[in-house]
Amino acid sequence: MTRTLITGANRGIGRALAELAHAEGHKVIAAMRDPATATDLPQGITRLKLDVTAQGDLDAMEHALASQPLDRLMCNAGLGFRKDRIGGDTGTIAEWQAVMAANVTGVFMTISAALPALRRANGAKISIISSQMGSSTLAAGGAYAYRASKAAALNIGMTLAADLKAEGIAVGIYHPGWVRTDMGGTRADLSAEESAVGLLSCLEALTLDQTGGFFNWDGRPHPV
Ligand SMILES: NC(=O)c1ccc[n+]([C@@H]2O[C@H](COP(=O)([O-])OP(=O)(O)OC[C@H]3O[C@@H](n4cnc5c(N)ncnc54)[C@H](OP(=O)(O)O)[C@@H]3O)[C@@H](O)[C@H]2O)c1
């Protein structure tokens, strides 16, 4: 059975990913800051406390994963921050640090803590949920902190792909679409379920030949 861990799995895209993977027969570990916020997840999904910016939670996750292989890791947890603009409301240093801690350091540290378990699997795969706003080619102005954080997450994914390819671990980086969640808002194009279907099938289709690639939720290549 495919063992799959998803971060930020209590709501939004992460929750849809957890429910879909469970329905498709994965053994799902739904990681979230506060497991009490998702007591209504389907039975059979394991809830794990994980704030991706908390060293204690990361250590506990590494320990909890120690005995079994982990086949799939989906780094979905993320913090939006759209107010900042040059020459106006730049946001505070503390706000920037919070976005970088969740979207950049959190991604890297989660993968680092899960790596021993990923190494025990045969052909493990890692999904990093970045954003089209992390594309330097498509830079459109504004939202500096969020754009920079998602560009860094993309870069981390590409760098990890280079490091982990020889071990047979593939890394895909994804734009999930514009999705109707607390972050995406009610006017977005896709439901969380539609995005999850695309993201999960993209990860299943990912090969070592494509490792380090940046893709849309529906599998189309995304400009870096
Ligand atoms: N929605 C879109 O249109 C869109 C577009 C492009 C990219 N994305 C990316 O897709 C991912 C999911 O977004 P979403 O739309 O589902 O957002 P969302 O509804 O705001 O959910 C964000 C999730 O991330 C979790 N999270 C935030 N900081 C965390 C931390 N430090 N540790 C652990 N979990 C943390 C939240 O947990 P709490 O409930 O505890 O806050 C929540 O589960 C994010 O990485 C986002 O940047 C979304």
The ligand as an SDF file (V2000), in Angstrom:
LIG
                    3D

 48 52  0  0  0  0  0  0  0  0999 V2000
   -5.5330   28.3880   -3.4220 N   0  0  0  0  0  0  0  0  0  0  0  0
   -4.8250   28.7960   -4.4680 C   0  0  0  0  0  0  0  0  0  0  0  0
   -5.3660   29.3860   -5.4360 O   0  0  0  0  0  0  0  0  0  0  0  0
   -3.3360   28.5130   -4.5280 C   0  0  0  0  0  0  0  0  0  0  0  0
   -2.6380   28.9400   -5.6730 C   0  0  0  0  0  0  0  0  0  0  0  0
   -1.2680   28.6750   -5.7550 C   0  0  0  0  0  0  0  0  0  0  0  0
   -0.6260   28.0040   -4.7220 C   0  0  0  0  0  0  0  0  0  0  0  0
   -1.3310   27.6110   -3.6170 N   0  0  0  0  0  0  0  0  0  0  0  0
   -0.5980   26.8890   -2.5930 C   0  0  0  0  0  0  0  0  0  0  0  0
   -1.2870   25.6810   -2.2950 O   0  0  0  0  0  0  0  0  0  0  0  0
   -1.0460   25.2980   -0.9300 C   0  0  0  0  0  0  0  0  0  0  0  0
   -2.3720   25.0630   -0.2460 C   0  0  0  0  0  0  0  0  0  0  0  0
   -3.1100   26.2790   -0.3090 O   0  0  0  0  0  0  0  0  0  0  0  0
   -4.6560   26.4010    0.0840 P   0  0  0  0  0  0  0  0  0  0  0  0
   -5.2860   27.2210   -0.9690 O   0  0  0  0  0  0  0  0  0  0  0  0
   -5.2160   25.0830    0.4470 O   0  0  0  0  0  0  0  0  0  0  0  0
   -4.4950   27.3320    1.3850 O   0  0  0  0  0  0  0  0  0  0  0  0
   -5.3360   27.4290    2.7280 P   0  0  0  0  0  0  0  0  0  0  0  0
   -6.7510   27.0310    2.4930 O   0  0  0  0  0  0  0  0  0  0  0  0
   -5.0420   28.7770    3.2760 O   0  0  0  0  0  0  0  0  0  0  0  0
   -4.6590   26.2950    3.6460 O   0  0  0  0  0  0  0  0  0  0  0  0
   -3.3180   26.4510    4.0090 C   0  0  0  0  0  0  0  0  0  0  0  0
   -2.9100   25.2190    4.7870 C   0  0  0  0  0  0  0  0  0  0  0  0
   -1.5240   25.3660    5.1470 O   0  0  0  0  0  0  0  0  0  0  0  0
   -1.4400   25.1710    6.5520 C   0  0  0  0  0  0  0  0  0  0  0  0
   -0.2950   25.8600    7.1380 N   0  0  0  0  0  0  0  0  0  0  0  0
    0.0540   27.1660    7.0960 C   0  0  0  0  0  0  0  0  0  0  0  0
    1.1650   27.4020    7.7960 N   0  0  0  0  0  0  0  0  0  0  0  0
    1.5440   26.1920    8.3120 C   0  0  0  0  0  0  0  0  0  0  0  0
    2.6010   25.7610    9.1480 C   0  0  0  0  0  0  0  0  0  0  0  0
    3.5200   26.6210    9.6270 N   0  0  0  0  0  0  0  0  0  0  0  0
    2.6850   24.4460    9.4580 N   0  0  0  0  0  0  0  0  0  0  0  0
    1.7830   23.5640    8.9930 C   0  0  0  0  0  0  0  0  0  0  0  0
    0.7190   23.9100    8.2380 N   0  0  0  0  0  0  0  0  0  0  0  0
    0.6110   25.2160    7.8950 C   0  0  0  0  0  0  0  0  0  0  0  0
   -2.7540   25.6680    7.0990 C   0  0  0  0  0  0  0  0  0  0  0  0
   -2.9450   25.1980    8.4250 O   0  0  0  0  0  0  0  0  0  0  0  0
   -3.8460   25.9900    9.5320 P   0  0  0  0  0  0  0  0  0  0  0  0
   -5.2770   25.5690    9.3060 O   0  0  0  0  0  0  0  0  0  0  0  0
   -3.2890   25.5390   10.8290 O   0  0  0  0  0  0  0  0  0  0  0  0
   -3.6470   27.4540    9.2870 O   0  0  0  0  0  0  0  0  0  0  0  0
   -3.7080   25.0560    6.0750 C   0  0  0  0  0  0  0  0  0  0  0  0
   -3.9010   23.6950    6.3390 O   0  0  0  0  0  0  0  0  0  0  0  0
   -0.2320   26.4390   -0.3130 C   0  0  0  0  0  0  0  0  0  0  0  0
    1.1380   26.0980   -0.3280 O   0  0  0  0  0  0  0  0  0  0  0  0
   -0.4920   27.6090   -1.2560 C   0  0  0  0  0  0  0  0  0  0  0  0
    0.5480   28.5530   -1.2300 O   0  0  0  0  0  0  0  0  0  0  0  0
   -2.6590   27.8520   -3.5060 C   0  0  0  0  0  0  0  0  0  0  0  0
  1  2  1  0
  2  3  2  0
  2  4  1  0
  4  5  1  0
  4 48  2  0
  5  6  2  0
  6  7  1  0
  7  8  2  0
  8  9  1  0
  8 48  1  0
  9 10  1  0
  9 46  1  0
 10 11  1  0
 11 12  1  0
 11 44  1  0
 12 13  1  0
 13 14  1  0
 14 15  2  0
 14 16  1  0
 14 17  1  0
 17 18  1  0
 18 19  2  0
 18 20  1  0
 18 21  1  0
 21 22  1  0
 22 23  1  0
 23 24  1  0
 23 42  1  0
 24 25  1  0
 25 26  1  0
 25 36  1  0
 26 27  1  0
 26 35  1  0
 27 28  2  0
 28 29  1  0
 29 30  1  0
 29 35  2  0
 30 31  1  0
 30 32  2  0
 32 33  1  0
 33 34  2  0
 34 35  1  0
 36 37  1  0
 36 42  1  0
 37 38  1  0
 38 39  2  0
 38 40  1  0
 38 41  1  0
 42 43  1  0
 44 45  1  0
 44 46  1  0
 46 47  1  0
M  CHG  2   8   1  16  -1
M  END
$$$$
